[in-house]
């Protein structure tokens, strides 16, 4: 059967993708960040997941305010890189796993999660930057990808409790899929940052470090965190971190293997954590 063996939480800052694409990773500003990614790249090369479920938020590439699904899963055989402000990234086409995607959708919907099924969906930096963080610049991505887009842009966003429960339901769905697959779940977004208003540029390193710690030390605190706490303590865009809780819920007895944190990256705190799952 298929099995979720690991999880990764990572920022998906668009400037990280631009640094990769423009060959800027060795520059003094970027070197400390990418130096910390080397361990993660060596780890995933050894781990070799067959499929990565990437939990991310769309930035008006696939969806607009005219249509805002709370949770949407891509079931297509492939997903094209989308315009993300810098222009479409020159990265490989993202290859899907339709059989597992449809199985997860069926399992979730029959488990009373109202999932939007996306038969066609472009993917922007929210999804492709995490792939670049983990895999650098391959000619083809070494894994199949299942995109799971989460609304963290238009209020009301899903609560951490719902996201964690969704992760648990995804684990149940994957483990009932009758094919021998190794699956890694990536929760992306954040960490603390705010892009507008009087607090534009806000970063809270203490909040970010505490969040990384409590993914294993006190996950219940994170699961119960409300929207207002994210807004106050991590900035208006810090609520993206609820997507890490979907990743966390998909793991069994998670154990921290590696972490990396660096500030500033563009105007954010950038974090990465690798968790093992029994």
SULDATA-V316341 format. One record per pair of residues at least 24 apart in sequence whose ideal C-beta (glycine too) atoms are under 7 Angstrom apart, sorted by the first residue. I is the first residue (numbers start at 1). J is the second residue. Records with the same first field share a line. If there is no record, write none. Layout:
I=J, J
//
This chain:
1=175, 177, 178
2=100, 174, 175, 177, 179, 181, 183
3=175, 182, 183
4=171, 174, 183, 185, 250, 251, 277
5=182, 183, 184, 277
6=47, 184, 274, 275, 276, 277
7=184, 185, 187, 247, 248, 250, 251, 254, 275, 277
8=134, 184, 186, 274
9=187, 215, 244, 247, 271, 272, 273
10=130, 133, 186, 188, 272
11=189, 190, 191, 265, 268, 270, 271
12=56, 125, 126, 129, 130, 188, 189
13=129, 265, 266, 268, 270
14=84, 85, 86, 125, 129
15=265, 266
16=129, 133, 265
17=89, 125, 128, 129, 132
18=86
20=132, 137
21=89, 90
32=262
33=262, 265, 270
36=260, 262
37=133, 260, 272
39=258
40=133, 134, 258, 272, 274
41=134, 135, 136
43=258, 274
44=134, 135
47=184
48=182
49=143, 182, 183, 184
50=143, 144, 181, 182, 183
51=97, 100, 143, 144, 146, 181, 183
52=143, 145, 184, 186
53=146, 148, 170, 183, 185
54=127, 130, 145, 147, 148, 186, 188
55=148, 150, 185, 186, 187, 188, 243, 246, 247
56=126, 127, 147, 149, 188, 189, 243
57=126, 149, 150, 151, 152, 153, 189, 240, 243
58=124, 126, 149
59=84, 124, 125, 126
61=122, 124
62=121, 122, 149
65=154
68=151, 154
69=116, 151
70=151, 158
71=115, 116, 148, 150, 166
72=116, 118, 149
73=101, 104, 105, 115, 117, 118, 146, 148
74=101, 118, 121, 146, 147
75=101, 102, 105, 117, 118, 119
76=119, 120, 121
79=121, 122, 123, 147
80=122
81=123, 128
82=122, 123, 124
84=124, 125
89=128
91=128, 132
92=138, 139, 140, 141
94=123, 127, 141, 145
95=141, 144, 145
96=144, 145, 146
97=144, 146
100=146, 177
101=146
103=173, 177
104=170, 173, 174
107=172, 173, 176
108=169, 173
111=169
113=166, 169
121=147
123=147
126=188
130=186, 188
133=272
150=243
152=189, 239, 240, 242, 243
157=227, 239, 242
158=242
160=222, 223, 224, 225, 242, 245
161=223, 224
163=242, 243, 245, 246
164=223, 245, 248, 249
165=249
166=246, 249
167=245, 246, 247, 248, 249, 250
168=249
170=250
171=250
185=247, 250
186=247
187=243, 244, 245, 246, 247, 248
188=243
189=240, 241, 243
190=238, 240, 241
191=234, 238, 241, 268, 269, 270, 271
192=234, 235, 238, 268, 269
193=235, 237, 238, 267, 268, 269
194=235, 236, 237
195=237
199=235
201=267
202=235
203=263, 264, 268, 269
204=233, 234
205=263, 269
207=233, 234
208=261, 269, 271
209=261
211=241
212=259, 261, 271, 273
215=248, 273, 275
216=254, 255, 256
219=248
251=275, 277
252=277, 278
253=278
//
